[in-house]
Amino acid sequence: MIAEALRKWKLEQSLQQQELSALKADIEIGLDDIAAGRLTDFDPESIVERRRALLTTRAPSA
């Protein structure tokens, strides 16, 4: 039972480390984008409008 718990803990630690590494990579990409000037102001209304436009061009579900 202890061996199984230890195995599970090691697996969870490994997964957590992978997730942390992926998060750090995403942050680095974002910081690189900022440094290169590749950013825009956040405009939630434009997101809503694009979604509405997408929905109106789709065929209705049966």
C-alpha positions as CSV (number, residue, x, y, z in Angstrom):
1,M,0.0,0.0,0.0
2,I,2.8,2.4,0.8
3,A,4.6,1.6,-2.4
4,E,1.4,2.3,-4.4
5,A,0.9,5.7,-2.6
6,L,4.6,6.6,-3.3
7,R,4.2,5.7,-7.0
8,K,1.1,7.8,-7.2
9,W,2.7,10.7,-5.5
10,K,5.7,10.5,-7.8
11,L,3.4,10.5,-10.8
12,E,1.5,13.5,-9.6
13,Q,4.8,15.3,-8.9
14,S,5.9,14.6,-12.4
15,L,2.7,15.8,-14.0
16,Q,2.8,18.9,-11.8
17,Q,6.3,19.6,-13.0
18,Q,5.3,19.2,-16.6
19,E,2.4,21.6,-16.2
20,L,4.7,24.1,-14.5
21,S,7.2,23.8,-17.3
22,A,4.5,24.4,-19.9
23,L,3.2,27.4,-18.0
24,K,6.7,28.9,-17.8
25,A,7.1,28.4,-21.5
26,D,3.8,30.2,-22.2
27,I,4.8,33.0,-20.0
28,E,8.1,33.3,-21.8
29,I,6.3,33.5,-25.1
30,G,4.1,36.2,-23.7
31,L,7.1,38.2,-22.4
32,D,8.8,37.8,-25.8
33,D,5.7,39.1,-27.5
34,I,5.6,42.1,-25.2
35,A,9.3,42.8,-25.8
36,A,8.8,42.6,-29.6
37,G,5.7,44.9,-29.4
38,R,3.3,42.2,-30.6
39,L,0.4,43.1,-28.3
40,T,-2.9,44.8,-28.5
41,D,-5.4,46.3,-26.0
42,F,-7.9,43.8,-24.7
43,D,-11.3,44.4,-26.2
44,P,-13.9,42.0,-24.9
45,E,-16.6,43.5,-27.0
46,S,-14.8,42.7,-30.2
47,I,-14.6,39.0,-29.0
48,V,-18.3,39.0,-28.4
49,E,-19.0,40.6,-31.9
50,R,-16.8,38.0,-33.6
51,R,-18.6,35.2,-31.9
52,R,-22.0,36.6,-32.9
53,A,-20.8,36.9,-36.5
54,L,-19.6,33.3,-36.4
55,L,-22.9,32.1,-35.0
56,T,-25.0,33.9,-37.7
57,T,-22.9,32.4,-40.5
58,R,-23.4,28.8,-39.3
59,A,-26.3,26.7,-40.4
60,P,-28.8,26.1,-37.6
61,S,-28.7,22.7,-35.8
62,A,-31.4,20.2,-36.4
